[in-house]
C-alpha cells in the first residue's frame, strides 16, 4: 500500500473532529469537506450564501496548495447544499475558480450541515 501523507495548512480551517484536511496517497489527494469557516477565527464567514460559497472555495484552494497542486487539479467535486435553489449561484462562483476541463461533480441537497452552514464541499485531486 502507498504511504499516506497528511496534508495540513493554517490557511484553511483546522480539523474540528477526527479527520485531516486532506490525505495524499500516491498522486491522489482526498480533500475533506470544507464549510465556510474563516481559518483565523474558526467562525462562519457570514450568513450570506455567496460569501459562504466563496469561503469554501478559498478553503479548498488553500488545502490544494498545501498538497502541492491547485484547485484545478480537483477531478471530482461534491457539493452539499441546504437549498438546491442556490445551485445557479454556485455555478457562477465556481467559474471564478475553475477553468476547463471542469471536474466531475455532484450536487446534493441535504437537510443540515455542520455549524448550520449552507454549503459544504469535498473532493478528490489528482497531482
Backbone as XML, in Angstrom:
<?xml version="1.0"?>
<chain id="A" units="angstrom">
  <residue number="1" name="UNK">
    <atom name="N" x="0.844" y="-1.182" z="0.000"/>
    <atom name="CA" x="0.000" y="0.000" z="0.000"/>
    <atom name="C" x="0.886" y="1.242" z="0.000"/>
  </residue>
  <residue number="2" name="UNK">
    <atom name="N" x="0.475" y="2.251" z="-0.748"/>
    <atom name="CA" x="1.225" y="3.502" z="-0.817"/>
    <atom name="C" x="1.163" y="4.231" z="0.519"/>
  </residue>
  <residue number="3" name="UNK">
    <atom name="N" x="2.195" y="5.000" z="0.783"/>
    <atom name="CA" x="2.265" y="5.774" z="2.016"/>
    <atom name="C" x="1.165" y="6.843" z="2.054"/>
  </residue>
  <residue number="4" name="UNK">
    <atom name="N" x="0.558" y="7.026" z="3.216"/>
    <atom name="CA" x="-0.424" y="8.088" z="3.415"/>
    <atom name="C" x="0.293" y="9.309" z="3.970"/>
  </residue>
  <residue number="5" name="UNK">
    <atom name="N" x="0.116" y="10.442" z="3.313"/>
    <atom name="CA" x="0.695" y="11.700" z="3.769"/>
    <atom name="C" x="-0.452" y="12.613" z="4.178"/>
  </residue>
  <residue number="6" name="UNK">
    <atom name="N" x="-0.389" y="13.114" z="5.397"/>
    <atom name="CA" x="-1.427" y="14.006" z="5.897"/>
    <atom name="C" x="-1.111" y="15.428" z="5.455"/>
  </residue>
  <residue number="7" name="UNK">
    <atom name="N" x="-2.096" y="16.092" z="4.867"/>
    <atom name="CA" x="-1.952" y="17.465" z="4.408"/>
    <atom name="C" x="-2.607" y="18.371" z="5.443"/>
  </residue>
  <residue number="8" name="UNK">
    <atom name="N" x="-1.885" y="19.397" z="5.863"/>
    <atom name="CA" x="-2.424" y="20.355" z="6.831"/>
    <atom name="C" x="-1.877" y="21.736" z="6.529"/>
  </residue>
  <residue number="9" name="UNK">
    <atom name="N" x="-2.725" y="22.740" z="6.655"/>
    <atom name="CA" x="-2.310" y="24.126" z="6.453"/>
    <atom name="C" x="-3.079" y="25.034" z="7.401"/>
  </residue>
  <residue number="10" name="UNK">
    <atom name="N" x="-2.417" y="26.071" z="7.862"/>
    <atom name="CA" x="-3.077" y="27.086" z="8.688"/>
    <atom name="C" x="-3.951" y="28.000" z="7.842"/>
  </residue>
  <residue number="11" name="UNK">
    <atom name="N" x="-3.835" y="27.916" z="6.509"/>
    <atom name="CA" x="-4.595" y="28.773" z="5.606"/>
    <atom name="C" x="-6.001" y="28.251" z="5.336"/>
  </residue>
  <residue number="12" name="UNK">
    <atom name="N" x="-6.337" y="27.131" z="5.950"/>
    <atom name="CA" x="-7.689" y="26.567" z="5.889"/>
    <atom name="C" x="-8.088" y="26.245" z="7.324"/>
  </residue>
  <residue number="13" name="UNK">
    <atom name="N" x="-9.387" y="26.107" z="7.566"/>
    <atom name="CA" x="-9.821" y="25.811" z="8.941"/>
    <atom name="C" x="-9.194" y="24.531" z="9.472"/>
  </residue>
  <residue number="14" name="UNK">
    <atom name="N" x="-8.817" y="24.575" z="10.732"/>
    <atom name="CA" x="-8.283" y="23.390" z="11.396"/>
    <atom name="C" x="-9.371" y="22.323" z="11.465"/>
  </residue>
  <residue number="15" name="UNK">
    <atom name="N" x="-8.969" y="21.080" z="11.426"/>
    <atom name="CA" x="-9.920" y="19.980" z="11.572"/>
    <atom name="C" x="-10.586" y="20.091" z="12.944"/>
  </residue>
  <residue number="16" name="UNK">
    <atom name="N" x="-11.915" y="19.955" z="12.971"/>
    <atom name="CA" x="-12.651" y="20.071" z="14.237"/>
    <atom name="C" x="-13.237" y="18.724" z="14.650"/>
  </residue>
  <residue number="17" name="UNK">
    <atom name="N" x="-12.554" y="17.680" z="14.257"/>
    <atom name="CA" x="-13.008" y="16.337" z="14.593"/>
    <atom name="C" x="-11.911" y="15.342" z="14.293"/>
  </residue>
  <residue number="18" name="UNK">
    <atom name="N" x="-12.319" y="14.112" z="14.147"/>
    <atom name="CA" x="-11.361" y="13.034" z="13.911"/>
    <atom name="C" x="-11.115" y="12.852" z="12.412"/>
  </residue>
  <residue number="19" name="UNK">
    <atom name="N" x="-10.526" y="13.877" z="11.803"/>
    <atom name="CA" x="-10.204" y="13.824" z="10.372"/>
    <atom name="C" x="-9.033" y="14.750" z="10.083"/>
  </residue>
  <residue number="20" name="UNK">
    <atom name="N" x="-8.483" y="14.637" z="8.874"/>
    <atom name="CA" x="-7.412" y="15.506" z="8.390"/>
    <atom name="C" x="-7.980" y="16.404" z="7.306"/>
  </residue>
  <residue number="21" name="UNK">
    <atom name="N" x="-7.348" y="17.549" z="7.070"/>
    <atom name="CA" x="-7.808" y="18.429" z="5.994"/>
    <atom name="C" x="-7.755" y="17.702" z="4.652"/>
  </residue>
  <residue number="22" name="UNK">
    <atom name="N" x="-6.729" y="16.895" z="4.469"/>
    <atom name="CA" x="-6.602" y="16.080" z="3.251"/>
    <atom name="C" x="-5.599" y="14.969" z="3.523"/>
  </residue>
  <residue number="23" name="UNK">
    <atom name="N" x="-5.697" y="13.919" z="2.721"/>
    <atom name="CA" x="-4.768" y="12.795" z="2.794"/>
    <atom name="C" x="-4.302" y="12.495" z="1.377"/>
  </residue>
  <residue number="24" name="UNK">
    <atom name="N" x="-2.980" y="12.419" z="1.211"/>
    <atom name="CA" x="-2.397" y="12.110" z="-0.093"/>
    <atom name="C" x="-1.923" y="10.667" z="-0.089"/>
  </residue>
  <residue number="25" name="UNK">
    <atom name="N" x="-2.333" y="9.925" z="-1.110"/>
    <atom name="CA" x="-1.888" y="8.550" z="-1.307"/>
    <atom name="C" x="-1.432" y="8.467" z="-2.763"/>
  </residue>
  <residue number="26" name="UNK">
    <atom name="N" x="-0.134" y="8.257" z="-2.964"/>
    <atom name="CA" x="0.387" y="8.287" z="-4.332"/>
    <atom name="C" x="0.221" y="9.690" z="-4.895"/>
  </residue>
  <residue number="27" name="UNK">
    <atom name="N" x="-0.399" y="9.808" z="-6.065"/>
    <atom name="CA" x="-0.645" y="11.107" z="-6.690"/>
    <atom name="C" x="-2.060" y="11.605" z="-6.458"/>
  </residue>
  <residue number="28" name="UNK">
    <atom name="N" x="-2.812" y="10.908" z="-5.623"/>
    <atom name="CA" x="-4.206" y="11.269" z="-5.367"/>
    <atom name="C" x="-4.327" y="11.913" z="-3.992"/>
  </residue>
  <residue number="29" name="UNK">
    <atom name="N" x="-5.082" y="13.007" z="-3.936"/>
    <atom name="CA" x="-5.321" y="13.707" z="-2.682"/>
    <atom name="C" x="-6.824" y="13.699" z="-2.424"/>
  </residue>
  <residue number="30" name="UNK">
    <atom name="N" x="-7.191" y="13.205" z="-1.261"/>
    <atom name="CA" x="-8.591" y="13.152" z="-0.841"/>
    <atom name="C" x="-8.839" y="14.332" z="0.090"/>
  </residue>
  <residue number="31" name="UNK">
    <atom name="N" x="-9.682" y="15.268" z="-0.365"/>
    <atom name="CA" x="-9.945" y="16.505" z="0.367"/>
    <atom name="C" x="-11.162" y="16.328" z="1.265"/>
  </residue>
  <residue number="32" name="UNK">
    <atom name="N" x="-11.001" y="16.612" z="2.554"/>
    <atom name="CA" x="-12.136" y="16.561" z="3.473"/>
    <atom name="C" x="-13.106" y="17.689" z="3.163"/>
  </residue>
  <residue number="33" name="UNK">
    <atom name="N" x="-14.316" y="17.528" z="3.642"/>
    <atom name="CA" x="-15.323" y="18.557" z="3.447"/>
    <atom name="C" x="-14.905" y="19.875" z="4.072"/>
  </residue>
  <residue number="34" name="UNK">
    <atom name="N" x="-15.142" y="20.942" z="3.333"/>
    <atom name="CA" x="-14.887" y="22.293" z="3.828"/>
    <atom name="C" x="-16.222" y="23.025" z="3.935"/>
  </residue>
  <residue number="35" name="UNK">
    <atom name="N" x="-16.428" y="23.647" z="5.083"/>
    <atom name="CA" x="-17.563" y="24.542" z="5.264"/>
    <atom name="C" x="-16.992" y="25.960" z="5.310"/>
  </residue>
  <residue number="36" name="UNK">
    <atom name="N" x="-17.834" y="26.991" z="5.320"/>
    <atom name="CA" x="-17.329" y="28.365" z="5.186"/>
    <atom name="C" x="-16.760" y="28.966" z="6.468"/>
  </residue>
  <residue number="37" name="UNK">
    <atom name="N" x="-15.867" y="28.232" z="7.113"/>
    <atom name="CA" x="-15.188" y="28.769" z="8.295"/>
    <atom name="C" x="-14.012" y="29.635" z="7.861"/>
  </residue>
  <residue number="38" name="UNK">
    <atom name="N" x="-13.851" y="30.777" z="8.521"/>
    <atom name="CA" x="-12.681" y="31.617" z="8.321"/>
    <atom name="C" x="-11.552" y="30.994" z="9.155"/>
  </residue>
  <residue number="39" name="UNK">
    <atom name="N" x="-10.418" y="30.642" z="8.542"/>
    <atom name="CA" x="-9.372" y="29.937" z="9.279"/>
    <atom name="C" x="-8.900" y="30.652" z="10.548"/>
  </residue>
  <residue number="40" name="UNK">
    <atom name="N" x="-8.786" y="31.958" z="10.506"/>
    <atom name="CA" x="-8.227" y="32.686" z="11.652"/>
    <atom name="C" x="-9.180" y="32.763" z="12.845"/>
  </residue>
  <residue number="41" name="UNK">
    <atom name="N" x="-10.491" y="32.678" z="12.579"/>
    <atom name="CA" x="-11.468" y="32.806" z="13.665"/>
    <atom name="C" x="-12.235" y="31.519" z="13.938"/>
  </residue>
  <residue number="42" name="UNK">
    <atom name="N" x="-12.221" y="30.598" z="12.958"/>
    <atom name="CA" x="-12.999" y="29.354" z="13.033"/>
    <atom name="C" x="-14.500" y="29.639" z="13.195"/>
  </residue>
  <residue number="43" name="UNK">
    <atom name="N" x="-14.940" y="30.770" z="12.663"/>
    <atom name="CA" x="-16.354" y="31.137" z="12.651"/>
    <atom name="C" x="-16.845" y="31.159" z="11.205"/>
  </residue>
  <residue number="44" name="UNK">
    <atom name="N" x="-18.158" y="30.924" z="11.019"/>
    <atom name="CA" x="-18.759" y="31.028" z="9.686"/>
    <atom name="C" x="-18.562" y="32.452" z="9.177"/>
  </residue>
  <residue number="45" name="UNK">
    <atom name="N" x="-18.171" y="32.576" z="7.926"/>
    <atom name="CA" x="-17.809" y="33.873" z="7.354"/>
    <atom name="C" x="-18.966" y="34.876" z="7.419"/>
  </residue>
  <residue number="46" name="UNK">
    <atom name="N" x="-20.199" y="34.407" z="7.171"/>
    <atom name="CA" x="-21.351" y="35.299" z="7.074"/>
    <atom name="C" x="-22.590" y="34.436" z="6.892"/>
  </residue>
  <residue number="47" name="UNK">
    <atom name="N" x="-23.751" y="35.024" z="7.057"/>
    <atom name="CA" x="-24.998" y="34.326" z="6.720"/>
    <atom name="C" x="-25.283" y="34.399" z="5.226"/>
  </residue>
  <residue number="48" name="UNK">
    <atom name="N" x="-24.559" y="35.263" z="4.506"/>
    <atom name="CA" x="-24.755" y="35.461" z="3.074"/>
    <atom name="C" x="-24.294" y="34.229" z="2.299"/>
  </residue>
  <residue number="49" name="UNK">
    <atom name="N" x="-25.180" y="33.682" z="1.461"/>
    <atom name="CA" x="-24.860" y="32.453" z="0.735"/>
    <atom name="C" x="-23.629" y="32.614" z="-0.147"/>
  </residue>
  <residue number="50" name="UNK">
    <atom name="N" x="-23.558" y="33.692" z="-0.927"/>
    <atom name="CA" x="-22.412" y="33.879" z="-1.825"/>
    <atom name="C" x="-21.109" y="33.947" z="-1.036"/>
  </residue>
  <residue number="51" name="UNK">
    <atom name="N" x="-21.091" y="34.655" z="0.073"/>
    <atom name="CA" x="-19.885" y="34.737" z="0.901"/>
    <atom name="C" x="-19.492" y="33.355" z="1.412"/>
  </residue>
  <residue number="52" name="UNK">
    <atom name="N" x="-20.485" y="32.529" z="1.732"/>
    <atom name="CA" x="-20.182" y="31.179" z="2.208"/>
    <atom name="C" x="-19.542" y="30.341" z="1.103"/>
  </residue>
  <residue number="53" name="UNK">
    <atom name="N" x="-20.075" y="30.413" z="-0.100"/>
    <atom name="CA" x="-19.519" y="29.628" z="-1.208"/>
    <atom name="C" x="-18.087" y="30.079" z="-1.513"/>
  </residue>
  <residue number="54" name="UNK">
    <atom name="N" x="-17.868" y="31.385" z="-1.550"/>
    <atom name="CA" x="-16.520" y="31.909" z="-1.810"/>
    <atom name="C" x="-15.557" y="31.403" z="-0.738"/>
  </residue>
  <residue number="55" name="UNK">
    <atom name="N" x="-15.964" y="31.440" z="0.533"/>
    <atom name="CA" x="-15.076" y="30.982" z="1.610"/>
    <atom name="C" x="-14.747" y="29.501" z="1.469"/>
  </residue>
  <residue number="56" name="UNK">
    <atom name="N" x="-15.728" y="28.694" z="1.079"/>
    <atom name="CA" x="-15.469" y="27.266" z="0.883"/>
    <atom name="C" x="-14.450" y="27.068" z="-0.239"/>
  </residue>
  <residue number="57" name="UNK">
    <atom name="N" x="-14.608" y="27.785" z="-1.349"/>
    <atom name="CA" x="-13.626" y="27.656" z="-2.435"/>
    <atom name="C" x="-12.246" y="28.150" z="-2.001"/>
  </residue>
  <residue number="58" name="UNK">
    <atom name="N" x="-12.187" y="29.198" z="-1.192"/>
    <atom name="CA" x="-10.902" y="29.677" z="-0.675"/>
    <atom name="C" x="-10.258" y="28.619" z="0.224"/>
  </residue>
  <residue number="59" name="UNK">
    <atom name="N" x="-11.067" y="27.979" z="1.059"/>
    <atom name="CA" x="-10.545" y="26.929" z="1.933"/>
    <atom name="C" x="-10.028" y="25.744" z="1.120"/>
  </residue>
  <residue number="60" name="UNK">
    <atom name="N" x="-10.805" y="25.327" z="0.117"/>
    <atom name="CA" x="-10.355" y="24.229" z="-0.745"/>
    <atom name="C" x="-9.063" y="24.598" z="-1.469"/>
  </residue>
  <residue number="61" name="UNK">
    <atom name="N" x="-8.989" y="25.841" z="-1.962"/>
    <atom name="CA" x="-7.793" y="26.309" z="-2.661"/>
    <atom name="C" x="-6.570" y="26.210" z="-1.755"/>
  </residue>
  <residue number="62" name="UNK">
    <atom name="N" x="-6.720" y="26.611" z="-0.491"/>
    <atom name="CA" x="-5.604" y="26.562" z="0.454"/>
    <atom name="C" x="-5.135" y="25.137" z="0.687"/>
  </residue>
  <residue number="63" name="UNK">
    <atom name="N" x="-6.061" y="24.199" z="0.810"/>
    <atom name="CA" x="-5.675" y="22.805" z="1.035"/>
    <atom name="C" x="-5.018" y="22.235" z="-0.226"/>
  </residue>
  <residue number="64" name="UNK">
    <atom name="N" x="-5.551" y="22.569" z="-1.391"/>
    <atom name="CA" x="-4.940" y="22.105" z="-2.647"/>
    <atom name="C" x="-3.505" y="22.619" z="-2.766"/>
  </residue>
  <residue number="65" name="UNK">
    <atom name="N" x="-3.291" y="23.871" z="-2.421"/>
    <atom name="CA" x="-1.950" y="24.456" z="-2.463"/>
    <atom name="C" x="-1.022" y="23.729" z="-1.497"/>
  </residue>
  <residue number="66" name="UNK">
    <atom name="N" x="-1.504" y="23.471" z="-0.290"/>
    <atom name="CA" x="-0.692" y="22.762" z="0.706"/>
    <atom name="C" x="-0.333" y="21.358" z="0.238"/>
  </residue>
  <residue number="67" name="UNK">
    <atom name="N" x="-1.172" y="20.767" z="-0.599"/>
    <atom name="CA" x="-0.919" y="19.425" z="-1.118"/>
    <atom name="C" x="0.004" y="19.440" z="-2.336"/>
  </residue>
  <residue number="68" name="UNK">
    <atom name="N" x="0.363" y="20.633" z="-2.803"/>
    <atom name="CA" x="1.276" y="20.732" z="-3.933"/>
    <atom name="C" x="0.597" y="20.895" z="-5.277"/>
  </residue>
  <residue number="69" name="UNK">
    <atom name="N" x="-0.666" y="21.282" z="-5.268"/>
    <atom name="CA" x="-1.406" y="21.459" z="-6.518"/>
    <atom name="C" x="-2.201" y="22.740" z="-6.514"/>
  </residue>
  <residue number="70" name="UNK">
    <atom name="N" x="-3.219" y="22.762" z="-7.355"/>
    <atom name="CA" x="-4.134" y="23.899" z="-7.424"/>
    <atom name="C" x="-5.555" y="23.363" z="-7.409"/>
  </residue>
  <residue number="71" name="UNK">
    <atom name="N" x="-6.497" y="24.249" z="-7.249"/>
    <atom name="CA" x="-7.899" y="23.833" z="-7.245"/>
    <atom name="C" x="-8.280" y="23.183" z="-8.577"/>
  </residue>
  <residue number="72" name="UNK">
    <atom name="N" x="-7.576" y="23.552" z="-9.647"/>
    <atom name="CA" x="-7.872" y="22.956" z="-10.956"/>
    <atom name="C" x="-7.378" y="21.518" z="-11.078"/>
  </residue>
  <residue number="73" name="UNK">
    <atom name="N" x="-6.666" y="21.027" z="-10.061"/>
    <atom name="CA" x="-6.276" y="19.622" z="-10.031"/>
    <atom name="C" x="-7.360" y="18.738" z="-9.433"/>
  </residue>
  <residue number="74" name="UNK">
    <atom name="N" x="-8.454" y="19.351" z="-8.953"/>
    <atom name="CA" x="-9.573" y="18.554" z="-8.447"/>
    <atom name="C" x="-10.239" y="17.860" z="-9.633"/>
  </residue>
  <residue number="75" name="UNK">
    <atom name="N" x="-10.372" y="16.542" z="-9.542"/>
    <atom name="CA" x="-11.006" y="15.780" z="-10.624"/>
    <atom name="C" x="-12.441" y="15.391" z="-10.266"/>
  </residue>
  <residue number="76" name="UNK">
    <atom name="N" x="-12.788" y="15.435" z="-8.987"/>
    <atom name="CA" x="-14.146" y="15.117" z="-8.543"/>
    <atom name="C" x="-14.495" y="16.055" z="-7.403"/>
  </residue>
  <residue number="77" name="UNK">
    <atom name="N" x="-15.582" y="16.778" z="-7.555"/>
    <atom name="CA" x="-16.039" y="17.733" z="-6.551"/>
    <atom name="C" x="-17.453" y="17.367" z="-6.130"/>
  </residue>
  <residue number="78" name="UNK">
    <atom name="N" x="-17.661" y="17.296" z="-4.825"/>
    <atom name="CA" x="-19.000" y="17.052" z="-4.278"/>
    <atom name="C" x="-19.451" y="18.317" z="-3.564"/>
  </residue>
  <residue number="79" name="UNK">
    <atom name="N" x="-20.655" y="18.773" z="-3.900"/>
    <atom name="CA" x="-21.212" y="19.987" z="-3.318"/>
    <atom name="C" x="-22.479" y="19.613" z="-2.569"/>
  </residue>
  <residue number="80" name="UNK">
    <atom name="N" x="-22.541" y="20.010" z="-1.304"/>
    <atom name="CA" x="-23.696" y="19.741" z="-0.458"/>
    <atom name="C" x="-24.354" y="21.076" z="-0.137"/>
  </residue>
  <residue number="81" name="UNK">
    <atom name="N" x="-25.643" y="21.191" z="-0.435"/>
    <atom name="CA" x="-26.381" y="22.437" z="-0.234"/>
    <atom name="C" x="-27.624" y="22.187" z="0.601"/>
  </residue>
  <residue number="82" name="UNK">
    <atom name="N" x="-27.924" y="23.116" z="1.500"/>
    <atom name="CA" x="-29.169" y="23.007" z="2.260"/>
    <atom name="C" x="-30.346" y="23.563" z="1.459"/>
  </residue>
  <residue number="83" name="UNK">
    <atom name="N" x="-30.066" y="24.256" z="0.343"/>
    <atom name="CA" x="-31.118" y="24.781" z="-0.527"/>
    <atom name="C" x="-30.644" y="24.685" z="-1.976"/>
  </residue>
  <residue number="84" name="UNK">
    <atom name="N" x="-31.164" y="23.705" z="-2.701"/>
    <atom name="CA" x="-30.714" y="23.492" z="-4.084"/>
    <atom name="C" x="-31.102" y="24.625" z="-5.032"/>
  </residue>
  <residue number="85" name="UNK">
    <atom name="N" x="-31.981" y="25.521" z="-4.603"/>
    <atom name="CA" x="-32.329" y="26.657" z="-5.467"/>
    <atom name="C" x="-31.143" y="27.614" z="-5.628"/>
  </residue>
  <residue number="86" name="UNK">
    <atom name="N" x="-30.126" y="27.467" z="-4.819"/>
    <atom name="CA" x="-28.930" y="28.303" z="-4.914"/>
    <atom name="C" x="-27.899" y="27.742" z="-5.891"/>
  </residue>
  <residue number="87" name="UNK">
    <atom name="N" x="-28.233" y="26.663" z="-6.584"/>
    <atom name="CA" x="-27.225" y="25.994" z="-7.403"/>
    <atom name="C" x="-26.691" y="26.860" z="-8.538"/>
  </residue>
  <residue number="88" name="UNK">
    <atom name="N" x="-27.529" y="27.706" z="-9.132"/>
    <atom name="CA" x="-27.048" y="28.592" z="-10.202"/>
    <atom name="C" x="-25.967" y="29.528" z="-9.675"/>
  </residue>
  <residue number="89" name="UNK">
    <atom name="N" x="-26.113" y="30.011" z="-8.455"/>
    <atom name="CA" x="-25.110" y="30.887" z="-7.841"/>
    <atom name="C" x="-23.804" y="30.121" z="-7.627"/>
  </residue>
  <residue number="90" name="UNK">
    <atom name="N" x="-23.901" y="28.852" z="-7.219"/>
    <atom name="CA" x="-22.701" y="28.028" z="-7.051"/>
    <atom name="C" x="-21.966" y="27.909" z="-8.383"/>
  </residue>
  <residue number="91" name="UNK">
    <atom name="N" x="-22.700" y="27.653" z="-9.464"/>
    <atom name="CA" x="-22.073" y="27.547" z="-10.788"/>
    <atom name="C" x="-21.344" y="28.823" z="-11.162"/>
  </residue>
  <residue number="92" name="UNK">
    <atom name="N" x="-21.990" y="29.959" z="-10.907"/>
    <atom name="CA" x="-21.390" y="31.243" z="-11.257"/>
    <atom name="C" x="-20.097" y="31.461" z="-10.470"/>
  </residue>
  <residue number="93" name="UNK">
    <atom name="N" x="-20.115" y="31.190" z="-9.181"/>
    <atom name="CA" x="-18.926" y="31.373" z="-8.350"/>
    <atom name="C" x="-17.854" y="30.348" z="-8.726"/>
  </residue>
  <residue number="94" name="UNK">
    <atom name="N" x="-18.262" y="29.116" z="-8.999"/>
    <atom name="CA" x="-17.310" y="28.072" z="-9.376"/>
    <atom name="C" x="-16.525" y="28.462" z="-10.624"/>
  </residue>
  <residue number="95" name="UNK">
    <atom name="N" x="-17.173" y="29.169" z="-11.546"/>
    <atom name="CA" x="-16.497" y="29.566" z="-12.788"/>
    <atom name="C" x="-15.359" y="30.555" z="-12.525"/>
  </residue>
  <residue number="96" name="UNK">
    <atom name="N" x="-15.350" y="31.200" z="-11.361"/>
    <atom name="CA" x="-14.247" y="32.105" z="-10.999"/>
    <atom name="C" x="-13.013" y="31.325" z="-10.547"/>
  </residue>
  <residue number="97" name="UNK">
    <atom name="N" x="-13.209" y="30.100" z="-10.095"/>
    <atom name="CA" x="-12.118" y="29.309" z="-9.518"/>
    <atom name="C" x="-11.590" y="28.227" z="-10.446"/>
  </residue>
  <residue number="98" name="UNK">
    <atom name="N" x="-12.428" y="27.712" z="-11.339"/>
    <atom name="CA" x="-12.043" y="26.589" z="-12.190"/>
    <atom name="C" x="-11.990" y="27.013" z="-13.644"/>
  </residue>
  <residue number="99" name="UNK">
    <atom name="N" x="-11.037" y="26.413" z="-14.368"/>
    <atom name="CA" x="-11.011" y="26.569" z="-15.818"/>
    <atom name="C" x="-11.248" y="25.194" z="-16.433"/>
  </residue>
  <residue number="100" name="UNK">
    <atom name="N" x="-11.615" y="25.171" z="-17.702"/>
    <atom name="CA" x="-11.880" y="23.899" z="-18.371"/>
    <atom name="C" x="-10.581" y="23.132" z="-18.554"/>
  </residue>
  <residue number="101" name="UNK">
    <atom name="N" x="-10.608" y="21.828" z="-18.510"/>
    <atom name="CA" x="-11.794" y="20.987" z="-18.321"/>
    <atom name="C" x="-12.216" y="20.967" z="-16.849"/>
  </residue>
  <residue number="102" name="UNK">
    <atom name="N" x="-13.505" y="21.097" z="-16.621"/>
    <atom name="CA" x="-14.045" y="21.134" z="-15.266"/>
    <atom name="C" x="-14.032" y="19.740" z="-14.649"/>
  </residue>
  <residue number="103" name="UNK">
    <atom name="N" x="-14.032" y="19.679" z="-13.313"/>
    <atom name="CA" x="-14.041" y="18.366" z="-12.659"/>
    <atom name="C" x="-15.398" y="17.685" z="-12.793"/>
  </residue>
  <residue number="104" name="UNK">
    <atom name="N" x="-15.408" y="16.392" z="-12.604"/>
    <atom name="CA" x="-16.678" y="15.694" z="-12.426"/>
    <atom name="C" x="-17.279" y="16.249" z="-11.134"/>
  </residue>
  <residue number="105" name="UNK">
    <atom name="N" x="-18.617" y="16.224" z="-11.040"/>
    <atom name="CA" x="-19.220" y="16.909" z="-9.901"/>
    <atom name="C" x="-20.561" y="16.295" z="-9.542"/>
  </residue>
  <residue number="106" name="UNK">
    <atom name="N" x="-20.894" y="16.402" z="-8.278"/>
    <atom name="CA" x="-22.233" y="16.047" z="-7.795"/>
    <atom name="C" x="-22.717" y="17.205" z="-6.938"/>
  </residue>
  <residue number="107" name="UNK">
    <atom name="N" x="-24.009" y="17.470" z="-7.003"/>
    <atom name="CA" x="-24.635" y="18.467" z="-6.128"/>
    <atom name="C" x="-25.756" y="17.755" z="-5.389"/>
  </residue>
  <residue number="108" name="UNK">
    <atom name="N" x="-25.696" y="17.828" z="-4.076"/>
    <atom name="CA" x="-26.614" y="17.047" z="-3.255"/>
    <atom name="C" x="-27.321" y="17.969" z="-2.273"/>
  </residue>
  <residue number="109" name="UNK">
    <atom name="N" x="-28.636" y="17.884" z="-2.237"/>
    <atom name="CA" x="-29.413" y="18.638" z="-1.264"/>
    <atom name="C" x="-29.460" y="17.876" z="0.048"/>
  </residue>
  <residue number="110" name="UNK">
    <atom name="N" x="-29.157" y="18.581" z="1.128"/>
    <atom name="CA" x="-29.147" y="17.972" z="2.456"/>
    <atom name="C" x="-29.970" y="18.823" z="3.414"/>
  </residue>
  <residue number="111" name="UNK">
    <atom name="N" x="-30.403" y="18.205" z="4.487"/>
    <atom name="CA" x="-31.226" y="18.909" z="5.465"/>
    <atom name="C" x="-30.409" y="19.893" z="6.298"/>
  </residue>
  <residue number="112" name="UNK">
    <atom name="N" x="-29.208" y="19.476" z="6.700"/>
    <atom name="CA" x="-28.407" y="20.307" z="7.590"/>
    <atom name="C" x="-26.935" y="20.000" z="7.403"/>
  </residue>
  <residue number="113" name="UNK">
    <atom name="N" x="-26.088" y="21.007" z="7.662"/>
    <atom name="CA" x="-24.638" y="20.857" z="7.581"/>
    <atom name="C" x="-24.006" y="21.329" z="8.892"/>
  </residue>
  <residue number="114" name="UNK">
    <atom name="N" x="-22.752" y="20.951" z="9.143"/>
    <atom name="CA" x="-22.102" y="21.371" z="10.382"/>
    <atom name="C" x="-22.165" y="22.883" z="10.582"/>
  </residue>
  <residue number="115" name="UNK">
    <atom name="N" x="-22.349" y="23.285" z="11.832"/>
    <atom name="CA" x="-22.400" y="24.690" z="12.233"/>
    <atom name="C" x="-23.469" y="25.479" z="11.480"/>
  </residue>
  <residue number="116" name="UNK">
    <atom name="N" x="-24.486" y="24.769" z="10.987"/>
    <atom name="CA" x="-25.591" y="25.385" z="10.236"/>
    <atom name="C" x="-25.142" y="26.147" z="8.994"/>
  </residue>
  <residue number="117" name="UNK">
    <atom name="N" x="-24.017" y="25.732" z="8.411"/>
    <atom name="CA" x="-23.592" y="26.353" z="7.158"/>
    <atom name="C" x="-24.572" y="25.958" z="6.050"/>
  </residue>
  <residue number="118" name="UNK">
    <atom name="N" x="-24.562" y="26.726" z="4.977"/>
    <atom name="CA" x="-25.465" y="26.475" z="3.853"/>
    <atom name="C" x="-24.815" y="25.639" z="2.755"/>
  </residue>
  <residue number="119" name="UNK">
    <atom name="N" x="-23.488" y="25.451" z="2.848"/>
    <atom name="CA" x="-22.760" y="24.754" z="1.799"/>
    <atom name="C" x="-21.545" y="24.042" z="2.387"/>
  </residue>
  <residue number="120" name="UNK">
    <atom name="N" x="-21.248" y="22.875" z="1.838"/>
    <atom name="CA" x="-20.024" y="22.141" z="2.156"/>
    <atom name="C" x="-19.542" y="21.502" z="0.862"/>
  </residue>
  <residue number="121" name="UNK">
    <atom name="N" x="-18.243" y="21.419" z="0.694"/>
    <atom name="CA" x="-17.675" y="20.758" z="-0.483"/>
    <atom name="C" x="-16.501" y="19.888" z="-0.079"/>
  </residue>
  <residue number="122" name="UNK">
    <atom name="N" x="-16.376" y="18.748" z="-0.762"/>
    <atom name="CA" x="-15.193" y="17.919" z="-0.639"/>
    <atom name="C" x="-14.808" y="17.475" z="-2.038"/>
  </residue>
  <residue number="123" name="UNK">
    <atom name="N" x="-13.685" y="16.785" z="-2.151"/>
    <atom name="CA" x="-13.291" y="16.387" z="-3.491"/>
    <atom name="C" x="-12.100" y="15.452" z="-3.492"/>
  </residue>
  <residue number="124" name="UNK">
    <atom name="N" x="-11.713" y="15.106" z="-4.718"/>
    <atom name="CA" x="-10.547" y="14.282" z="-4.972"/>
    <atom name="C" x="-9.687" y="15.037" z="-5.986"/>
  </residue>
  <residue number="125" name="UNK">
    <atom name="N" x="-8.406" y="15.105" z="-5.672"/>
    <atom name="CA" x="-7.461" y="15.841" z="-6.503"/>
    <atom name="C" x="-6.426" y="14.868" z="-7.038"/>
  </residue>
  <residue number="126" name="UNK">
    <atom name="N" x="-6.034" y="15.015" z="-8.281"/>
    <atom name="CA" x="-5.007" y="14.175" z="-8.884"/>
    <atom name="C" x="-3.825" y="15.051" z="-9.276"/>
  </residue>
  <residue number="127" name="UNK">
    <atom name="N" x="-2.658" y="14.735" z="-8.724"/>
    <atom name="CA" x="-1.451" y="15.530" z="-9.000"/>
    <atom name="C" x="-0.640" y="14.923" z="-10.128"/>
  </residue>
</chain>
